[in-house]
Amino acid sequence: REEIRNSVGKGGWRMLKHASEEARSDRELVLSTLRQGAAEGSWQILLYTPPELRGDREVILEASLQDPAALELADEALREDRALVRAAAERHPLAFKYAGEGLRRDRDFVLEIVRLSWRALKYASEEVL
């Protein structure tokens, strides 16, 4: 773990993906990797973390601020989290593509997101249109 922590800024997420399940389940190590390796695409570590970390709001928020595709890997409950999806969409408006169906059906929420980028409209539920 210490070796991974020391290499985080140098693509350490790639080391973490090959690490033991215990290391990949270490919340603090994963958060540290996300925070320090943003330029290296560290959000991809979610592909190798256990489901409980994909249900961790702080982990998903950190990852989705790097790349909206991280929301696609999130637990469904987090994909319905208005504040989390809004925060990700403020950084990357097309994060709305990965929002839960309930949010994509919510007319008021859709309007909030479309104000950020009209392109997000194509991901709204047909019921809203």
N, CA, C and O atoms as a GROMACS GRO file, in nm:
protein
  516
    1ARG      N    1   0.082  -0.120   0.000
    1ARG     CA    2   0.000   0.000   0.000
    1ARG      C    3   0.085   0.126   0.000
    1ARG      O    4   0.055   0.223  -0.069
    2GLU      N    5   0.192   0.123   0.077
    2GLU     CA    6   0.278   0.241   0.085
    2GLU      C    7   0.339   0.269  -0.053
    2GLU      O    8   0.353   0.385  -0.092
    3GLU      N    9   0.376   0.165  -0.123
    3GLU     CA   10   0.432   0.183  -0.257
    3GLU      C   11   0.329   0.248  -0.350
    3GLU      O   12   0.364   0.335  -0.431
    4ILE      N   13   0.205   0.207  -0.338
    4ILE     CA   14   0.098   0.265  -0.420
    4ILE      C   15   0.077   0.411  -0.381
    4ILE      O   16   0.067   0.498  -0.467
    5ARG      N   17   0.071   0.438  -0.251
    5ARG     CA   18   0.054   0.576  -0.204
    5ARG      C   19   0.165   0.666  -0.258
    5ARG      O   20   0.139   0.779  -0.299
    6ASN      N   21   0.287   0.618  -0.259
    6ASN     CA   22   0.401   0.697  -0.306
    6ASN      C   23   0.401   0.718  -0.456
    6ASN      O   24   0.463   0.812  -0.506
    7SER      N   25   0.332   0.632  -0.529
    7SER     CA   26   0.335   0.643  -0.675
    7SER      C   27   0.207   0.699  -0.734
    7SER      O   28   0.192   0.705  -0.856
    8VAL      N   29   0.114   0.740  -0.649
    8VAL     CA   30  -0.016   0.787  -0.695
    8VAL      C   31  -0.005   0.895  -0.801
    8VAL      O   32  -0.074   0.888  -0.903
    9GLY      N   33   0.077   0.995  -0.779
    9GLY     CA   34   0.092   1.104  -0.875
    9GLY      C   35   0.159   1.060  -1.004
    9GLY      O   36   0.162   1.136  -1.101
   10LYS      N   37   0.213   0.942  -1.006
   10LYS     CA   38   0.283   0.891  -1.125
   10LYS      C   39   0.206   0.774  -1.187
   10LYS      O   40   0.266   0.676  -1.230
   11GLY      N   41   0.076   0.786  -1.192
   11GLY     CA   42  -0.005   0.679  -1.250
   11GLY      C   43  -0.028   0.565  -1.152
   11GLY      O   44  -0.046   0.450  -1.194
   12GLY      N   45  -0.028   0.595  -1.024
   12GLY     CA   46  -0.046   0.492  -0.922
   12GLY      C   47  -0.176   0.416  -0.932
   12GLY      O   48  -0.187   0.304  -0.882
   13TRP      N   49  -0.277   0.476  -0.997
   13TRP     CA   50  -0.403   0.403  -1.011
   13TRP      C   51  -0.382   0.275  -1.091
   13TRP      O   52  -0.452   0.176  -1.071
   14ARG      N   53  -0.285   0.277  -1.182
   14ARG     CA   54  -0.256   0.155  -1.260
   14ARG      C   55  -0.197   0.047  -1.170
   14ARG      O   56  -0.223  -0.072  -1.189
   15MET      N   57  -0.119   0.089  -1.072
   15MET     CA   58  -0.065  -0.008  -0.976
   15MET      C   59  -0.178  -0.062  -0.890
   15MET      O   60  -0.183  -0.181  -0.859
   16LEU      N   61  -0.267   0.027  -0.851
   16LEU     CA   62  -0.378  -0.014  -0.764
   16LEU      C   63  -0.468  -0.115  -0.835
   16LEU      O   64  -0.522  -0.205  -0.770
   17LYS      N   65  -0.486  -0.101  -0.964
   17LYS     CA   66  -0.573  -0.196  -1.035
   17LYS      C   67  -0.517  -0.338  -1.030
   17LYS      O   68  -0.592  -0.434  -1.044
   18HIS      N   69  -0.386  -0.350  -1.011
   18HIS     CA   70  -0.322  -0.483  -1.004
   18HIS      C   71  -0.295  -0.525  -0.858
   18HIS      O   72  -0.240  -0.632  -0.833
   19ALA      N   73  -0.335  -0.441  -0.766
   19ALA     CA   74  -0.310  -0.468  -0.624
   19ALA      C   75  -0.409  -0.572  -0.571
   19ALA      O   76  -0.501  -0.614  -0.640
   20SER      N   77  -0.388  -0.610  -0.448
   20SER     CA   78  -0.477  -0.707  -0.383
   20SER      C   79  -0.617  -0.649  -0.368
   20SER      O   80  -0.637  -0.528  -0.373
   21GLU      N   81  -0.712  -0.738  -0.350
   21GLU     CA   82  -0.849  -0.694  -0.327
   21GLU      C   83  -0.858  -0.605  -0.203
   21GLU      O   84  -0.935  -0.509  -0.198
   22GLU      N   85  -0.779  -0.639  -0.104
   22GLU     CA   86  -0.776  -0.560   0.019
   22GLU      C   87  -0.733  -0.416  -0.010
   22GLU      O   88  -0.794  -0.322   0.041
   23ALA      N   89  -0.630  -0.399  -0.091
   23ALA     CA   90  -0.583  -0.264  -0.125
   23ALA      C   91  -0.688  -0.191  -0.209
   23ALA      O   92  -0.712  -0.072  -0.188
   24ARG      N   93  -0.750  -0.261  -0.305
   24ARG     CA   94  -0.851  -0.198  -0.390
   24ARG      C   95  -0.978  -0.165  -0.312
   24ARG      O   96  -1.060  -0.085  -0.358
   25SER      N   97  -0.994  -0.226  -0.195
   25SER     CA   98  -1.110  -0.199  -0.111
   25SER      C   99  -1.082  -0.092  -0.005
   25SER      O  100  -1.172  -0.053   0.069
   26ASP      N  101  -0.959  -0.047   0.001
   26ASP     CA  102  -0.919   0.053   0.100
   26ASP      C  103  -0.970   0.191   0.056
   26ASP      O  104  -0.915   0.252  -0.035
   27ARG      N  105  -1.074   0.237   0.121
   27ARG     CA  106  -1.140   0.362   0.083
   27ARG      C  107  -1.043   0.479   0.079
   27ARG      O  108  -1.042   0.556  -0.016
   28GLU      N  109  -0.962   0.493   0.182
   28GLU     CA  110  -0.870   0.607   0.188
   28GLU      C  111  -0.765   0.599   0.078
   28GLU      O  112  -0.726   0.702   0.022
   29LEU      N  113  -0.719   0.480   0.046
   29LEU     CA  114  -0.622   0.464  -0.062
   29LEU      C  115  -0.685   0.499  -0.196
   29LEU      O  116  -0.622   0.565  -0.279
   30VAL      N  117  -0.807   0.455  -0.218
   30VAL     CA  118  -0.878   0.486  -0.343
   30VAL      C  119  -0.902   0.637  -0.354
   30VAL      O  120  -0.879   0.695  -0.459
   31LEU      N  121  -0.948   0.700  -0.246
   31LEU     CA  122  -0.970   0.846  -0.248
   31LEU      C  123  -0.839   0.921  -0.273
   31LEU      O  124  -0.837   1.016  -0.352
   32SER      N  125  -0.734   0.879  -0.209
   32SER     CA  126  -0.604   0.942  -0.229
   32SER      C  127  -0.560   0.928  -0.375
   32SER      O  128  -0.508   1.023  -0.434
   33THR      N  129  -0.580   0.811  -0.431
   33THR     CA  130  -0.546   0.786  -0.571
   33THR      C  131  -0.627   0.877  -0.663
   33THR      O  132  -0.573   0.934  -0.757
   34LEU      N  133  -0.755   0.890  -0.635
   34LEU     CA  134  -0.841   0.976  -0.716
   34LEU      C  135  -0.797   1.122  -0.708
   34LEU      O  136  -0.790   1.191  -0.810
   35ARG      N  137  -0.769   1.166  -0.589
   35ARG     CA  138  -0.735   1.308  -0.568
   35ARG      C  139  -0.600   1.346  -0.629
   35ARG      O  140  -0.584   1.456  -0.680
   36GLN      N  141  -0.507   1.257  -0.622
   36GLN     CA  142  -0.372   1.290  -0.668
   36GLN      C  143  -0.345   1.252  -0.812
   36GLN      O  144  -0.249   1.300  -0.872
   37GLY      N  145  -0.426   1.167  -0.868
   37GLY     CA  146  -0.400   1.119  -1.003
   37GLY      C  147  -0.500   1.164  -1.107
   37GLY      O  148  -0.518   1.096  -1.208
   38ALA      N  149  -0.566   1.277  -1.083
   38ALA     CA  150  -0.671   1.322  -1.175
   38ALA      C  151  -0.621   1.335  -1.318
   38ALA      O  152  -0.691   1.295  -1.412
   39ALA      N  153  -0.504   1.390  -1.337
   39ALA     CA  154  -0.452   1.411  -1.472
   39ALA      C  155  -0.419   1.278  -1.540
   39ALA      O  156  -0.404   1.273  -1.662
   40GLU      N  157  -0.407   1.175  -1.463
   40GLU     CA  158  -0.371   1.044  -1.516
   40GLU      C  159  -0.492   0.956  -1.545
   40GLU      O  160  -0.476   0.839  -1.581
   41GLY      N  161  -0.612   1.010  -1.530
   41GLY     CA  162  -0.732   0.930  -1.554
   41GLY      C  163  -0.762   0.832  -1.442
   41GLY      O  164  -0.812   0.722  -1.466
   42SER      N  165  -0.732   0.873  -1.319
   42SER     CA  166  -0.746   0.781  -1.206
   42SER      C  167  -0.890   0.739  -1.178
   42SER      O  168  -0.912   0.642  -1.105
   43TRP      N  169  -0.988   0.809  -1.234
   43TRP     CA  170  -1.127   0.769  -1.212
   43TRP      C  171  -1.150   0.625  -1.257
   43TRP      O  172  -1.241   0.558  -1.209
   44GLN      N  173  -1.067   0.578  -1.349
   44GLN     CA  174  -1.082   0.442  -1.401
   44GLN      C  175  -1.059   0.334  -1.296
   44GLN      O  176  -1.091   0.217  -1.318
   45ILE      N  177  -1.003   0.373  -1.184
   45ILE     CA  178  -0.983   0.275  -1.077
   45ILE      C  179  -1.117   0.215  -1.033
   45ILE      O  180  -1.121   0.105  -0.978
   46LEU      N  181  -1.226   0.288  -1.058
   46LEU     CA  182  -1.358   0.236  -1.022
   46LEU      C  183  -1.390   0.105  -1.094
   46LEU      O  184  -1.470   0.025  -1.045
   47LEU      N  185  -1.327   0.083  -1.206
   47LEU     CA  186  -1.347  -0.044  -1.278
   47LEU      C  187  -1.297  -0.163  -1.197
   47LEU      O  188  -1.337  -0.277  -1.222
   48TYR      N  189  -1.209  -0.137  -1.100
   48TYR     CA  190  -1.143  -0.244  -1.024
   48TYR      C  191  -1.178  -0.244  -0.876
   48TYR      O  192  -1.130  -0.329  -0.800
   49THR      N  193  -1.261  -0.150  -0.834
   49THR     CA  194  -1.298  -0.144  -0.693
   49THR      C  195  -1.424  -0.226  -0.667
   49THR      O  196  -1.502  -0.249  -0.759
   50PRO      N  197  -1.443  -0.269  -0.545
   50PRO     CA  198  -1.562  -0.346  -0.513
   50PRO      C  199  -1.688  -0.260  -0.515
   50PRO      O  200  -1.679  -0.137  -0.503
   51PRO      N  201  -1.803  -0.321  -0.529
   51PRO     CA  202  -1.930  -0.247  -0.538
   51PRO      C  203  -1.954  -0.149  -0.422
   51PRO      O  204  -2.013  -0.043  -0.443
   52GLU      N  205  -1.909  -0.183  -0.302
   52GLU     CA  206  -1.935  -0.092  -0.190
   52GLU      C  207  -1.866   0.043  -0.209
   52GLU      O  208  -1.917   0.144  -0.161
   53LEU      N  209  -1.753   0.048  -0.277
   53LEU     CA  210  -1.688   0.176  -0.304
   53LEU      C  211  -1.758   0.250  -0.417
   53LEU      O  212  -1.752   0.373  -0.424
   54ARG      N  213  -1.823   0.177  -0.505
   54ARG     CA  214  -1.900   0.243  -0.611
   54ARG      C  215  -2.032   0.295  -0.557
   54ARG      O  216  -2.107   0.362  -0.628
   55GLY      N  217  -2.060   0.263  -0.432
   55GLY     CA  218  -2.176   0.318  -0.364
   55GLY      C  219  -2.139   0.425  -0.263
   55GLY      O  220  -2.224   0.473  -0.188
   56ASP      N  221  -2.012   0.461  -0.260
   56ASP     CA  222  -1.962   0.563  -0.167
   56ASP      C  223  -1.970   0.700  -0.235
   56ASP      O  224  -1.904   0.723  -0.336
   57ARG      N  225  -2.050   0.788  -0.180
   57ARG     CA  226  -2.077   0.918  -0.240
   57ARG      C  227  -1.949   0.998  -0.265
   57ARG      O  228  -1.932   1.057  -0.372
   58GLU      N  229  -1.860   1.002  -0.167
   58GLU     CA  230  -1.739   1.082  -0.181
   58GLU      C  231  -1.647   1.026  -0.291
   58GLU      O  232  -1.588   1.103  -0.367
   59VAL      N  233  -1.638   0.896  -0.299
   59VAL     CA  234  -1.555   0.832  -0.402
   59VAL      C  235  -1.612   0.865  -0.540
   59VAL      O  236  -1.538   0.904  -0.631
   60ILE      N  237  -1.743   0.848  -0.556
   60ILE     CA  238  -1.806   0.873  -0.685
   60ILE      C  239  -1.799   1.021  -0.722
   60ILE      O  240  -1.776   1.054  -0.839
   61LEU      N  241  -1.820   1.109  -0.627
   61LEU     CA  242  -1.811   1.251  -0.657
   61LEU      C  243  -1.671   1.287  -0.706
   61LEU      O  244  -1.656   1.355  -0.807
   62GLU      N  245  -1.571   1.241  -0.635
   62GLU     CA  246  -1.432   1.270  -0.674
   62GLU      C  247  -1.404   1.218  -0.815
   62GLU      O  248  -1.342   1.287  -0.897
   63ALA      N  249  -1.448   1.098  -0.844
   63ALA     CA  250  -1.424   1.038  -0.976
   63ALA      C  251  -1.505   1.108  -1.085
   63ALA      O  252  -1.453   1.132  -1.194
   64SER      N  253  -1.630   1.140  -1.057
   64SER     CA  254  -1.715   1.200  -1.160
   64SER      C  255  -1.677   1.345  -1.190
   64SER      O  256  -1.712   1.396  -1.296
   65LEU      N  257  -1.607   1.410  -1.099
   65LEU     CA  258  -1.556   1.544  -1.128
   65LEU      C  259  -1.441   1.537  -1.229
   65LEU      O  260  -1.414   1.634  -1.299
   66GLN      N  261  -1.376   1.423  -1.234
   66GLN     CA  262  -1.269   1.402  -1.332
   66GLN      C  263  -1.326   1.366  -1.469
   66GLN      O  264  -1.286   1.420  -1.571
   67ASP      N  265  -1.422   1.274  -1.467
   67ASP     CA  266  -1.479   1.227  -1.593
   67ASP      C  267  -1.623   1.184  -1.567
   67ASP      O  268  -1.648   1.106  -1.475
   68PRO      N  269  -1.717   1.234  -1.646
   68PRO     CA  270  -1.857   1.200  -1.622
   68PRO      C  271  -1.888   1.052  -1.636
   68PRO      O  272  -1.986   1.004  -1.580
   69ALA      N  273  -1.807   0.979  -1.709
   69ALA     CA  274  -1.831   0.835  -1.726
   69ALA      C  275  -1.823   0.761  -1.594
   69ALA      O  276  -1.874   0.650  -1.582
   70ALA      N  277  -1.759   0.821  -1.495
   70ALA     CA  278  -1.752   0.757  -1.363
   70ALA      C  279  -1.890   0.737  -1.305
   70ALA      O  280  -1.912   0.642  -1.230
   71LEU      N  281  -1.984   0.825  -1.338
   71LEU     CA  282  -2.121   0.809  -1.289
   71LEU      C  283  -2.184   0.679  -1.338
   71LEU      O  284  -2.267   0.620  -1.270
   72GLU      N  285  -2.145   0.637  -1.456
   72GLU     CA  286  -2.201   0.513  -1.510
   72GLU      C  287  -2.164   0.393  -1.423
   72GLU      O  288  -2.236   0.294  -1.420
   73LEU      N  289  -2.052   0.403  -1.352
   73LEU     CA  290  -2.006   0.294  -1.267
   73LEU      C  291  -2.063   0.303  -1.125
   73LEU      O  292  -2.044   0.212  -1.044
   74ALA      N  293  -2.132   0.412  -1.097
   74ALA     CA  294  -2.185   0.434  -0.962
   74ALA      C  295  -2.306   0.347  -0.932
   74ALA      O  296  -2.378   0.304  -1.022
   75ASP      N  297  -2.325   0.323  -0.806
   75ASP     CA  298  -2.444   0.256  -0.757
   75ASP      C  299  -2.567   0.334  -0.804
   75ASP      O  300  -2.562   0.457  -0.812
   76GLU      N  301  -2.675   0.266  -0.835
   76GLU     CA  302  -2.795   0.331  -0.888
   76GLU      C  303  -2.848   0.442  -0.796
   76GLU      O  304  -2.894   0.545  -0.845
   77ALA      N  305  -2.840   0.421  -0.666
   77ALA     CA  306  -2.888   0.525  -0.573
   77ALA      C  307  -2.810   0.655  -0.591
   77ALA      O  308  -2.868   0.763  -0.581
   78LEU      N  309  -2.682   0.646  -0.618
   78LEU     CA  310  -2.601   0.767  -0.639
   78LEU      C  311  -2.630   0.830  -0.774
   78LEU      O  312  -2.616   0.951  -0.790
   79ARG      N  313  -2.669   0.752  -0.869
   79ARG     CA  314  -2.705   0.807  -1.000
   79ARG      C  315  -2.837   0.885  -0.992
   79ARG      O  316  -2.872   0.959  -1.084
   80GLU      N  317  -2.909   0.866  -0.882
   80GLU     CA  318  -3.034   0.940  -0.857
   80GLU      C  319  -3.012   1.054  -0.757
   80GLU      O  320  -3.107   1.124  -0.721
   81ASP      N  321  -2.891   1.075  -0.714
   81ASP     CA  322  -2.858   1.179  -0.615
   81ASP      C  323  -2.846   1.314  -0.687
   81ASP      O  324  -2.751   1.339  -0.761
   82ARG      N  325  -2.946   1.400  -0.665
   82ARG     CA  326  -2.954   1.529  -0.736
   82ARG      C  327  -2.827   1.611  -0.719
   82ARG      O  328  -2.771   1.662  -0.817
   83ALA      N  329  -2.782   1.625  -0.596
   83ALA     CA  330  -2.666   1.711  -0.570
   83ALA      C  331  -2.540   1.655  -0.635
   83ALA      O  332  -2.460   1.731  -0.690
   84LEU      N  333  -2.522   1.526  -0.630
   84LEU     CA  334  -2.404   1.464  -0.690
   84LEU      C  335  -2.406   1.479  -0.841
   84LEU      O  336  -2.305   1.519  -0.901
   85VAL      N  337  -2.518   1.448  -0.903
   85VAL     CA  338  -2.528   1.459  -1.049
   85VAL      C  339  -2.514   1.605  -1.092
   85VAL      O  340  -2.450   1.634  -1.193
   86ARG      N  341  -2.573   1.696  -1.017
   86ARG     CA  342  -2.560   1.839  -1.049
   86ARG      C  343  -2.414   1.883  -1.041
   86ARG      O  344  -2.365   1.953  -1.129
   87ALA      N  345  -2.343   1.841  -0.936
   87ALA     CA  346  -2.202   1.877  -0.920
   87ALA      C  347  -2.120   1.824  -1.038
   87ALA      O  348  -2.035   1.895  -1.092
   88ALA      N  349  -2.144   1.701  -1.077
   88ALA     CA  350  -2.072   1.644  -1.191
   88ALA      C  351  -2.108   1.718  -1.320
   88ALA      O  352  -2.021   1.742  -1.404
   89ALA      N  353  -2.236   1.752  -1.336
   89ALA     CA  354  -2.280   1.821  -1.458
   89ALA      C  355  -2.229   1.965  -1.464
   89ALA      O  356  -2.212   2.020  -1.573
   90GLU      N  357  -2.205   2.025  -1.350
   90GLU     CA  358  -2.147   2.160  -1.351
   90GLU      C  359  -2.006   2.158  -1.408
   90GLU      O  360  -1.964   2.253  -1.474
   91ARG      N  361  -1.934   2.051  -1.384
   91ARG     CA  362  -1.799   2.036  -1.437
   91ARG      C  363  -1.803   1.982  -1.580
   91ARG      O  364  -1.731   2.028  -1.668
   92HIS      N  365  -1.892   1.882  -1.601
   92HIS     CA  366  -1.906   1.816  -1.731
   92HIS      C  367  -2.056   1.804  -1.760
   92HIS      O  368  -2.118   1.706  -1.718
   93PRO      N  369  -2.117   1.899  -1.831
   93PRO     CA  370  -2.262   1.897  -1.852
   93PRO      C  371  -2.318   1.765  -1.905
   93PRO      O  372  -2.432   1.730  -1.875
   94LEU      N  373  -2.240   1.692  -1.981
   94LEU     CA  374  -2.292   1.567  -2.035
   94LEU      C  375  -2.290   1.453  -1.934
   94LEU      O  376  -2.322   1.339  -1.969
   95ALA      N  377  -2.253   1.481  -1.810
   95ALA     CA  378  -2.264   1.381  -1.704
   95ALA      C  379  -2.409   1.338  -1.688
   95ALA      O  380  -2.438   1.228  -1.639
   96PHE      N  381  -2.499   1.424  -1.729
   96PHE     CA  382  -2.642   1.393  -1.721
   96PHE      C  383  -2.676   1.264  -1.796
   96PHE      O  384  -2.774   1.197  -1.764
   97LYS      N  385  -2.597   1.231  -1.894
   97LYS     CA  386  -2.616   1.107  -1.968
   97LYS      C  387  -2.619   0.986  -1.875
   97LYS      O  388  -2.690   0.889  -1.902
   98TYR      N  389  -2.545   0.992  -1.766
   98TYR     CA  390  -2.532   0.879  -1.674
   98TYR      C  391  -2.621   0.890  -1.551
   98TYR      O  392  -2.613   0.806  -1.461
   99ALA      N  393  -2.704   0.993  -1.547
   99ALA     CA  394  -2.796   1.010  -1.434
   99ALA      C  395  -2.899   0.898  -1.434
   99ALA      O  396  -2.926   0.837  -1.537
  100GLY      N  397  -2.955   0.873  -1.317
  100GLY     CA  398  -3.058   0.772  -1.306
  100GLY      C  399  -3.184   0.813  -1.382
  100GLY      O  400  -3.205   0.931  -1.410
  101GLU      N  401  -3.264   0.716  -1.414
  101GLU     CA  402  -3.387   0.740  -1.491
  101GLU      C  403  -3.480   0.840  -1.421
  101GLU      O  404  -3.544   0.922  -1.486
  102GLY      N  405  -3.486   0.832  -1.289
  102GLY     CA  406  -3.573   0.925  -1.216
  102GLY      C  407  -3.534   1.070  -1.237
  102GLY      O  408  -3.621   1.156  -1.254
  103LEU      N  409  -3.406   1.099  -1.237
  103LEU     CA  410  -3.360   1.236  -1.261
  103LEU      C  411  -3.381   1.277  -1.406
  103LEU      O  412  -3.412   1.393  -1.435
  104ARG      N  413  -3.365   1.184  -1.496
  104ARG     CA  414  -3.384   1.216  -1.638
  104ARG      C  415  -3.532   1.235  -1.670
  104ARG      O  416  -3.566   1.286  -1.777
  105ARG      N  417  -3.620   1.194  -1.579
  105ARG     CA  418  -3.764   1.213  -1.593
  105ARG      C  419  -3.813   1.337  -1.518
  105ARG      O  420  -3.926   1.382  -1.539
  106ASP      N  421  -3.730   1.391  -1.433
  106ASP     CA  422  -3.767   1.504  -1.348
  106ASP      C  423  -3.753   1.635  -1.427
  106ASP      O  424  -3.643   1.682  -1.453
  107ARG      N  425  -3.866   1.692  -1.466
  107ARG     CA  426  -3.869   1.810  -1.552
  107ARG      C  427  -3.786   1.925  -1.495
  107ARG      O  428  -3.709   1.988  -1.567
  108ASP      N  429  -3.802   1.953  -1.365
  108ASP     CA  430  -3.728   2.064  -1.304
  108ASP      C  431  -3.578   2.039  -1.308
  108ASP      O  432  -3.500   2.129  -1.337
  109PHE      N  433  -3.538   1.916  -1.279
  109PHE     CA  434  -3.396   1.883  -1.281
  109PHE      C  435  -3.340   1.891  -1.423
  109PHE      O  436  -3.230   1.940  -1.446
  110VAL      N  437  -3.417   1.841  -1.518
  110VAL     CA  438  -3.374   1.848  -1.658
  110VAL      C  439  -3.351   1.993  -1.698
  110VAL      O  440  -3.252   2.023  -1.764
  111LEU      N  441  -3.440   2.083  -1.658
  111LEU     CA  442  -3.423   2.225  -1.690
  111LEU      C  443  -3.296   2.282  -1.628
  111LEU      O  444  -3.225   2.360  -1.691
  112GLU      N  445  -3.266   2.242  -1.505
  112GLU     CA  446  -3.142   2.287  -1.440
  112GLU      C  447  -3.020   2.246  -1.522
  112GLU      O  448  -2.929   2.326  -1.545
  113ILE      N  449  -3.019   2.122  -1.565
  113ILE     CA  450  -2.905   2.069  -1.637
  113ILE      C  451  -2.896   2.128  -1.778
  113ILE      O  452  -2.786   2.157  -1.826
  114VAL      N  453  -3.010   2.146  -1.843
  114VAL     CA  454  -3.010   2.202  -1.977
  114VAL      C  455  -2.960   2.347  -1.975
  114VAL      O  456  -2.904   2.395  -2.074
  115ARG      N  457  -2.979   2.416  -1.865
  115ARG     CA  458  -2.924   2.552  -1.853
  115ARG      C  459  -2.771   2.548  -1.856
  115ARG      O  460  -2.707   2.645  -1.899
  116LEU      N  461  -2.713   2.439  -1.813
  116LEU     CA  462  -2.568   2.423  -1.818
  116LEU      C  463  -2.522   2.393  -1.961
  116LEU      O  464  -2.420   2.445  -2.007
  117SER      N  465  -2.598   2.310  -2.029
  117SER     CA  466  -2.566   2.276  -2.168
  117SER      C  467  -2.691   2.221  -2.236
  117SER      O  468  -2.750   2.123  -2.189
  118TRP      N  469  -2.730   2.283  -2.343
  118TRP     CA  470  -2.849   2.237  -2.416
  118TRP      C  471  -2.829   2.096  -2.470
  118TRP      O  472  -2.927   2.025  -2.495
  119ARG      N  473  -2.705   2.054  -2.487
  119ARG     CA  474  -2.677   1.920  -2.540
  119ARG      C  475  -2.725   1.809  -2.445
  119ARG      O  476  -2.749   1.696  -2.487
  120ALA      N  477  -2.738   1.842  -2.319
  120ALA     CA  478  -2.784   1.743  -2.221
  120ALA      C  479  -2.928   1.703  -2.246
  120ALA      O  480  -2.973   1.598  -2.199
  121LEU      N  481  -3.001   1.786  -2.319
  121LEU     CA  482  -3.142   1.758  -2.345
  121LEU      C  483  -3.163   1.623  -2.412
  121LEU      O  484  -3.265   1.557  -2.389
  122LYS      N  485  -3.069   1.582  -2.492
  122LYS     CA  486  -3.087   1.452  -2.562
  122LYS      C  487  -3.086   1.334  -2.466
  122LYS      O  488  -3.123   1.223  -2.505
  123TYR      N  489  -3.045   1.353  -2.341
  123TYR     CA  490  -3.043   1.244  -2.245
  123TYR      C  491  -3.164   1.245  -2.152
  123TYR      O  492  -3.180   1.157  -2.067
  124ALA      N  493  -3.250   1.345  -2.169
  124ALA     CA  494  -3.372   1.352  -2.088
  124ALA      C  495  -3.470   1.243  -2.133
  124ALA      O  496  -3.468   1.199  -2.248
  125SER      N  497  -3.552   1.201  -2.041
  125SER     CA  498  -3.654   1.103  -2.073
  125SER      C  499  -3.752   1.164  -2.172
  125SER      O  500  -3.778   1.284  -2.169
  126GLU      N  501  -3.806   1.082  -2.259
  126GLU     CA  502  -3.906   1.129  -2.357
  126GLU      C  503  -4.028   1.186  -2.289
  126GLU      O  504  -4.097   1.270  -2.346
  127GLU      N  505  -4.058   1.140  -2.168
  127GLU     CA  506  -4.173   1.190  -2.092
  127GLU      C  507  -4.162   1.339  -2.065
  127GLU      O  508  -4.264   1.408  -2.053
  128VAL      N  509  -4.040   1.390  -2.054
  128VAL     CA  510  -4.016   1.531  -2.023
  128VAL      C  511  -4.030   1.617  -2.148
  128VAL      O  512  -4.068   1.734  -2.140
  129LEU      N  513  -3.999   1.560  -2.262
  129LEU     CA  514  -3.998   1.637  -2.387
  129LEU      C  515  -4.132   1.666  -2.441
  129LEU      O  516  -4.144   1.731  -2.545
   0.00000   0.00000   0.00000
